[in-house]
Amino acid sequence: MAPSGSAAPSGSAAPSGSALPETGEPPLIVTKVNNKGTTDTDDDKIVGGAVFEVRLDDGDGKYEPDTDDGAPIAELDSPDGYSVYVPPEEGDYWVEEVKAPQGLDTAPAVLVEYTHTTQNCFVADGEKHCKADDDNTGGFTLAVVEDAPVGKPLPQTDAVTGTDDGSPFGTLWIVYAGLAGAIAAAAVLARGPRRRRQ
């Protein structure tokens, strides 16, 4: 029997950089992007120092922290610009930035659909896009939390420009390219040893 007043385990996610449980499920990777107050994705930069909380949505798609959506199920530190987490089940999760990197605004909460997909999926601006797992990581979901420097909000009249493939999600592919090695390593850590198919 535990002594009176002892704390129960918190159930929060392992800090970034530590070994993850070998669940075999694809990770949810959360990254912070400084858009420098422009819609030009060429100047976007991944920045470290953010802290995020993760909550399971109650099914209505409305962010209701500490009420209908409950308390955070994980807190994610992102000292290098990203955090890796394996949610306990498929579902819609709210990712809220509770601490922004120095000089950046705190982004609003983002709803991320998490599934056990073997594709590489990207979530930004409330939209999810998936591509084939060409890098053989086994799949992941990458949630981009984008914001501008303090006092320099993204211009409301700017239009998002497309990328070479016609997708309006240029930031996603820039982030993916910047994190490719980390994503592959995180996916391997999250999965543990893989069996070869025969």
N, C-alpha and C positions, 0 to 999 in steps of 0.2 A: 504494500500500500504506500502510495506517495505521501510525503509529508504534507501537512495542511499548508495551503498557500503556495504550493509549487505550481509552476506554469505548465500548461499542456503544450505539446508541440504546436507550432503555428501553422504548419501546412503551406507556408509561403514557398515560392520557387527558389531553387538554388541560385546563388548569385552568379552573375555572368562570369564565365571562365571556369566555373567548377564543373565537375562531371555531372551529367544528368542521369536520371534513372533510365535503365535499359528497357524502355517500353516497346520499342519497335514501331512506334507511331511517328509520323512526320512532325517536326517542330514548328512552332509559331515563333517567328523572328520579328522583333519590333525594332525599328530603326528611326532615329531622329534626323531630319534633313533641314538644313538652313536654306531656304529658297532665296535669301538675300533681298526679299521684298519684290522680286520680279517673277514673271511667268517664263523667263528664259531658263530652260533646264541646264544649259551649258554652265551656269554659275552655281548650281546647287552643290551643296557640300554636306557630307555626313558629319555630324558633330557629337562628341561625347559629353556626358555629364547629366543627362536626363534620368529621371526616375519615373516609372510607370506603375500603376495599379491595374490589375485585371479582375473583372467581375463577369460572371455568367449572366447574360440577359434573361429576364423572366419570360421572354417570348413576345413582348409587345413592341420591341424596337425603340423604346423610349429609355433614355438614360435616367435612372432613378437610384443613385448611389445611396447605400445604407438604408434603403427602404425596400421597394419591390425587387431590386437587383442585388440586394444584400451587401454584406461586407466584402472587401477584396479577398480573392482566393490566392493572390500572388502579388508580390511587389518585386519589380524588376529594375535593377540598377544597370545603367548603360554607360559605363565610364569610357568605352571605346566607340560609342555611337550606336551600339545595338545590344539587344538582350535575346537570349534563346530560352524558350519555355515550351514544355509539352503539356497542353491542357489535359485535364482528367478525362474528358469525353468530347465528342463532337458537339457543336452548337455555336451559337452566336455569343461572342465575348466582347465586352467593353474594355478598351484600353484607354486609360486616362493618364495623361501626363500630370504628375503631381509636383514635379520639380523640373524646371526647364534649365538648359545649359545657360551659363552666364551670358547676358546680352540678348537672349531670345525671349519672345513671348511664350507663354504656356499655351499649348494647343488644346482645343476642345477634345472631349472624349470621342473615340473612333470605334464604330461597331465593326467587328471582324468576324466573318463566317469561317469557322474552322472545321475542316473535314479531314478524314484520313485518306487524303488523295495521294497518288503517286506522281502527281504533276507538280510543277513549280508555279505557285500562285502568288499574285501580288495584289494587295489591297491599298488603294489610295483614293481619296476624295469620295469615299463611300461606294466605290466600285471594285469588283474582284475580277481579275483576268488571270487565266491559267495557260501555261504552255507545256508542251511535252518535256519530260525530264531528260533533256539531252546531255546533262552533266552526270547522270547516273547517281545522284545523291539519294534517290528514293522519294523525293518530293518534299515540299515545305510550303508554308504560307508566310509571306513577308508582308508585314503591315508597316506602311510608311506614315510616320507622323511628321508632317511638314509644317514649318512655321517661319515667320519673318523676324528680323531683329526688332527689339523693342522700339516702338514708335514708327515703324516702317511697315505698315500692313500691305498685303498684296493688293495692287490696284484693282478695283472692282470692274473697270472697263477693259482690262486686258483679256484677250482671248488666249486660251491654251493652244499652243501650236503643236502640230502633229510631228511624229518621228518619221524616219525613213520608211517604216512599215505601215504608215498610215494610222498608227495608234496614237491617241492623245495622251498616253501615259509615259512620256519620255523620261520623267523622273524615276519611274520604276526601273527602267532598264539601266539608267545611270547608277542607281543605288545597287542594283543587282551586280553590275560590273565591278563596282567598288567593294562589294562584300562577297564576291564569288568564292574566294578561298575560305573565308570564315563560314559561309553558308554550308559549303561541302563538309568542313570539319565538324560543324555543329550537327549536321544531319547524321554523320557517322557516330558521333558521341551519343546522340539521342537514341539511335537504333541499337547500338552495341554490335556484337558480331553478327554478320549475315551469313546465311547458308547459301551455298551455290545451288542454282537450279539445275536439274539434270534433264 
